[in-house]
Amino acid sequence: MNRPIQLNDLIDAIIFAGQKHRGQIRKDQQGSPYITHPVAVAQKVLEKGRVGDRNVLLAALLHDTIEDTPTTPDEIRDQFGQDVLSIVLELTDDKSLPKDQRKQLQILHASSLSHAAKIIKLADKLVNCQDILHSPPKDWSLERRRDYIQWAADVVAQIRGTNLPLESAFDTMLAEAETELSFQLEPFETVSNRPWGPGRPKWNQAQHQDC
């Protein structure tokens, strides 16, 4: 990762993502335009993670386009290159699978991601958890918020050692969550000991849903 970002590339990716996510909103109480999420993820990569690499920042801005919009891989490859597309594809869940299975697979596959994808994954989980902590969806119970943050921590546990500033920011958020949401984070042990479907621990009964 050593190719610096150019302003025109950054603007092109923001415009592209904004057009693709047009009409979509976040689940926060304000109903924020969805584009605020990838922009926030890219901001964390740059400012917290101190990563200025072109491909990482562009992939951060585009990381939800294939998963959540009709965007095709060819569109991203043609406009931003194969390297950016490859990172985006790593971060794209298979929406044909049940939600609980997708959550489990994120834990299973996290350690095999490229370094670039791991950086974006860290920033994405940080942004989502901060939203859950400070501006959760109106219909999310305390239990569901705890459940989401525990799952995110289990994903992050698989990719520690990737980017210490981002991990430190995530840990700061976890400490705040444990205080504000009044729960004790359970240390990650094995995937089999943390089921994300039927039979999961008592306060993990809420169904996962992305922010």
N, C-alpha and C positions, 0 to 999 in steps of 0.2 A: 504494500500500500504506500505508494510514493508519488502518485500523480495529483498535484494540487488542483482544487476545484476552480473553475473559471466562472465568473459571475453570470455569463450568458447561459452556461449549462445549468446553473442553479435555478435561474429564472425559468428556463424552458421546462425543467422538471416540476417546478411549483405550478406553472400554468397547466402542464399536462395532467398532473394529479388533480388539480382543482377542477378541471373539465371532467375528468373521469368520475370523480366523487361528487359531482354536482347533484344537489338535491338530497344527499345523504347527510344525516346528522348523528352526532354522538349521543350516547345515552345519559349524559350528565344532565343535571337539573336545568341548565340553561339551554339545552338542545343545540349545542355549538355545531357549526358547520363541520363536517367530517374532516375537511382538509386541515383543520387545526391540529389534528392528531399526527399525521405524518410530518408536518412542519415542526411540531414539538419534538418528535423523535429525532429528526435531523439536527435540531438545535441542541439536544442533549448529547448527541454524538460529537458535535463540533465543540460545544462549550464545556460540558462536563467530561466527556471522553477525550477531548483534545485531539480529535482525529479530523484532519482536513482533507483526506483523500477523496478524489473526485468520485470514484465508483461507489465508495461506501456512503457518501452523502446522497448521491443520486438514488441509490437503492433504498436508503432510508425514506426518502420522499415518495418512492414508488412502491414500497413494500406491500401495500394492501391492494394495489390496483388489479392484479390478476385474480386475487382471492375474492374481492368484494365488488368488482365491476366487470363489465364485458370486455375489458382490455385483453388483447391477445399477446402471446409472447413475441410474435413478429413485430407488433407495434413498438414494443420496448426495445427489441434488438435493433430495429431500423433507425430509431431516433437516438438511442443512448448506448448501443453497443452490446455485444455478447457478454462481456464481463458483468455489466450491470444486470442484464437479464438473468444470468446464472445465480447471482446473489438473491434477486427477487424470487426466483423459483424455489430456492432453498427455504425461504421464509413463507411460502404459500402453502396453506393447509388444503387438503383435499376435502372440499365441502360436500362431496357425495357420502362421506363417512359420518356416522353419528357423532354428535358433539363430544360426548364423553371419550370416545375413541380418539378423536382429534387431540383432545387435551392430553391423553395418555401418550400419544405419539410425540407430542412436543417434548415431553420429558425424555422419552426413549431416544429421540433423534438429536437432541440438543448438543450432545458431546461430539457428534460427527459433523456438525456444521463447519463451514470454513471460518477462518478468523474474522473475516469481514461480516459474515452473517451473525456470528456470535456477538459482535459489537452492537449491531442493530437490535438483536434480540434483547440484550441487556437494556438498551435505551427504551425499547418498546415496553418491556415489563415495568421499568421505572415509571414511565409516563402513565401507563394504565393504572398502576397501583396508586400513584399520587392522585389520580382522578377518583379512584374508588375511595380513597381516604378523605379527600377534601370536598369532592362534589359528586357523590354517588348518584346513580339513577334513583328516582323517587321511590320506586317499588322494591328496591333491594333492602332486605333485612340486614341487621347486624351480622347474623350468622352467614349470610351469603357473601358479605364483604370480607369477613374473615376467611371464608373458604377460598375466595378468589386470590387473596394475598398469599395464603398458604401454597396454593398451586403455583403461583408465579415464583415463589421462593424455591419450590422444588425444581422448577425449570432452571432458574439461575444457579442452583447448586451444581448443576451438571456442567456449567461453563465458567466456573470461577477460575481466575488466573488469566482471563482474557484482557480485561481493562480495569485496572485497580481504581481509577477515579470513578468510573461508572458503578463499580461494585460497592465502593464506599458510599456513594450517593444512595444506592439501593438499600444498603444496610442502615443508613440513617432513616430512610423511609420506614423500614421494618421496625426499628425501635420506636418510632412515633406511632406506628400502627398498633403495636402491642399495648402502648399506653392509651391511645385514643379509643381503640376498639375493645380494650379490656380482654385480651386473650394472650395465651402463651404460644408462640410459634413452635411447631413441632420440628425438630431437626430431621432433615431428609436422611433416610437410611437406604431403602431399596424401593424400586417401583412397585414390587409385589406387596410391600408393606403399606403402600399408600394408594389404594384403589381409587379410581375416579369414576366409578360406576356403582352399581348396586353393591352394598356391603361396605362402603367406605366408612370411616369413623363418624361418630355421631354428628359433630358440628360440620362435617363435610357433606351433608345430605343435599344442600342446595345445588341445583344444576348449574354448571358453569356457563357463562355467556360472556363473550368479549365485550369490552367497553365500546 
